[in-house]
Amino acid sequence: MDNEQASRVSIFMRSKTQVVLQGETEEEARNAEQETVLIPRPPSFASVVEQRNHMKQRLAAGFRLLAKYGWDEGVAGHATFRDPEFPALFWVNPFGMYFGDIKASDLILVDHQGNIVRGNRFVNKAAFVIHGTVHEARPDVVCAVHTHSMYGKTFSTLGRPLLPISQDACAFYDDHSVYDQFGGVVFDEEEGKKLVKALGPKNKAIILQNHGLLTTSTSIDAAFWFFVSMERCCQSQLIAEAAAKNGVDDLRVIPDDIARGTWETVGTAKAGYGQFQPMYDMIVKENPDCLL
């Protein structure tokens, strides 16, 4: 998040008001006024080893978050990130490991064909068919997240995109698509190519009809945040349609120009990164072993 974006979403400038709080000395008060205001932003790294470890920990924490929200489903679901040193390789969860047990050291490094480069457990074939194709076709995608979450897969049966009916839903305005050709479990590379074509060259998310959600971003943090947000937006729209007398026809949709402007605040990768930070802090506090 840069200063320009921060100025739109929060108050971050120091006040010119000078006070000495009870219990403070004059010196302590003046020092406090000079303290830097912290703005959440991605870290820099001294080496690719440090960066890789950081990213593995981020992905493992993301899996713990998915488990906390009940978005694991047997062996289904996967998340990946592109290796920072070898961008043609990506890290993925081991097949059949409960999301709530995954640690950074459990992750498997594979190539775009699903061959194992590092690790001693096998990988879900659908994971590398879907994610491998996405990573190969979209160099901008660092991370991709997909599970069979309840409201995502339920909303997907409607075969239509989310509407901008709330501020949160505007994060996906003109930034997601629908893949309407469910062909069974994705084991076929041609199916993966069709999915990527439906995702398009710029969208960050896709609704897989009769299947679920897939979100992507330029960071692991943002990809997980947008998955959480998209799942909740699906839940919100399903509830709204059920509550309305005439279903979707009764929904008050935000006008295009307002939705587009709102996307500029809540829909960017930088916004997604910032939104994920409280969740990351919470899940690591609850599950510190995920970093191992």
Helices and strands as residue ranges (DSSP letters): H 3-9, H 26-33, H 48-68, E 78-82, E 90-92, G 99-101, G 104-106, E 108-110, E 116-118, H 125-137, E 143-147, H 150-156, G 169-172, E 176-179, H 189-199, E 205-208, E 212-217, H 220-243, G 247-250, H 256-266, H 269-286, G 288-291
